[in-house]
Amino acid sequence: GPGHGTARAVRFCRRGRALVEEEWIIYMSSQFFQISG
């Protein structure tokens, strides 16, 4: 979220990614759980 992992978030944004690693993991986990039920 905002203010969390700012430096890493900036690096990801420069690489064209909008999510930091932790948020990406949470996102993927939520997708997985939605698929599995």
N, CA, C and O of each residue as an XYZ file, in Angstrom:
148
protein
N       0.816     -1.201      0.000
C       0.000      0.000      0.000
C       0.855      1.258      0.000
O       2.082      1.159     -0.005
N       0.248      2.430      0.006
C       0.974      3.703     -0.003
C       1.953      3.810      1.155
O       1.610      3.526      2.303
N       3.180      4.226      0.839
C       4.184      4.424      1.872
C       4.836      3.147      2.338
O       5.662      3.172      3.250
N       4.482      2.030      1.731
C       5.051      0.746      2.119
C       5.968      0.246      1.013
O       5.521      0.031     -0.114
N       7.250      0.059      1.326
C       8.199     -0.401      0.323
C       8.367      0.608     -0.797
O       8.371      0.251     -1.975
N       8.505      1.873     -0.420
C       8.489      2.959     -1.410
C       9.602      2.803     -2.442
O       9.350      2.864     -3.645
N      10.829      2.601     -1.973
C      11.966      2.506     -2.891
C      11.771      1.345     -3.867
O      12.035      1.474     -5.063
N      11.312      0.226     -3.347
C      11.082     -0.951     -4.196
C       9.966     -0.673     -5.187
O      10.048     -1.071     -6.349
N       8.923      0.008     -4.731
C       7.804      0.346     -5.607
C       8.273      1.232     -6.753
O       7.855      1.057     -7.898
N       9.149      2.190     -6.434
C       9.685      3.085     -7.466
C      10.453      2.283     -8.502
O      10.316      2.520     -9.702
N      11.268      1.326     -8.038
C      12.032      0.502     -8.967
C      11.093     -0.296     -9.867
O      11.325     -0.402    -11.071
N      10.035     -0.854     -9.285
C       9.094     -1.628    -10.083
C       8.385     -0.745    -11.093
O       8.161     -1.159    -12.230
N       8.032      0.464    -10.692
C       7.354      1.384    -11.608
C       8.267      1.726    -12.784
O       7.817      1.824    -13.925
N       9.544      1.905    -12.493
C      10.503      2.207    -13.565
C      10.626      1.032    -14.530
O      10.940      1.214    -15.706
N      10.376     -0.171    -14.024
C      10.440     -1.357    -14.879
C       9.090     -1.645    -15.520
O       8.935     -2.641    -16.227
N       8.106     -0.772    -15.274
C       6.803     -0.920    -15.895
C       5.856     -1.790    -15.099
O       4.860     -2.272    -15.639
N       6.150     -2.004    -13.805
C       5.269     -2.825    -12.968
C       4.633     -1.952    -11.896
O       5.293     -1.095    -11.309
N       3.361     -2.172    -11.649
C       2.611     -1.310    -10.737
C       2.577     -1.863     -9.317
O       2.219     -1.143     -8.384
N       2.945     -3.132     -9.139
C       2.835     -3.767     -7.837
C       4.210     -4.086     -7.273
O       5.118     -4.465     -8.012
N       4.360     -3.935     -5.967
C       5.568     -4.395     -5.297
C       5.445     -5.891     -5.050
O       4.350     -6.442     -5.166
N       6.538     -6.557     -4.713
C       6.540     -8.013     -4.597
C       5.482     -8.502     -3.618
O       4.741     -9.438     -3.919
N       5.411     -7.876     -2.454
C       4.485     -8.344     -1.423
C       3.040     -8.233     -1.895
O       2.251     -9.160     -1.716
N       2.692     -7.088     -2.505
C       1.340     -6.886     -3.002
C       1.034     -7.856     -4.146
O      -0.096     -8.322     -4.286
N       2.059     -8.158     -4.969
C       1.884     -9.106     -6.071
C       1.567    -10.497     -5.535
O       0.689    -11.187     -6.052
N       2.295    -10.902     -4.489
C       2.062    -12.218     -3.875
C       0.645    -12.302     -3.321
O      -0.042    -13.308     -3.497
N       0.211    -11.227     -2.646
C      -1.142    -11.183     -2.094
C      -2.167    -11.262     -3.219
O      -3.172    -11.965     -3.109
N      -1.904    -10.536     -4.298
C      -2.805    -10.543     -5.456
C      -2.910    -11.949     -6.054
O      -4.012    -12.444     -6.290
N      -1.776    -12.582     -6.295
C      -1.766    -13.915     -6.875
C      -2.449    -14.912     -5.948
O      -3.172    -15.794     -6.411
N      -2.229    -14.780     -4.648
C      -2.857    -15.667     -3.673
C      -4.374    -15.528     -3.723
O      -5.096    -16.524     -3.675
N      -4.855    -14.285     -3.820
C      -6.293    -14.055     -3.870
C      -6.886    -14.653     -5.140
O      -7.971    -15.232     -5.107
N      -6.171    -14.513     -6.269
C      -6.621    -15.097     -7.528
C      -6.687    -16.624     -7.413
O      -7.645    -17.251     -7.866
N      -5.656    -17.206     -6.802
C      -5.598    -18.657     -6.650
C      -6.772    -19.159     -5.820
O      -7.412    -20.151     -6.168
N      -7.049    -18.462     -4.719
C      -8.135    -18.893     -3.847
C      -9.491    -18.725     -4.525
O     -10.398    -19.522     -4.287
N      -9.645    -17.704     -5.365
C     -10.892    -17.520     -6.108
C     -11.092    -18.671     -7.098
O     -12.208    -19.160     -7.275
N     -10.011    -19.094     -7.732
C     -10.091    -20.179     -8.714
C     -10.397    -21.504     -8.009
O     -11.216    -22.288     -8.489
N      -9.744    -21.753     -6.879
C      -9.894    -23.030     -6.190
C     -11.188    -23.102     -5.388
O     -11.581    -24.176     -4.932
N     -11.850    -21.963     -5.217
C     -13.126    -21.967     -4.558
C     -13.134    -21.168     -3.287
O     -14.163    -21.083     -2.617
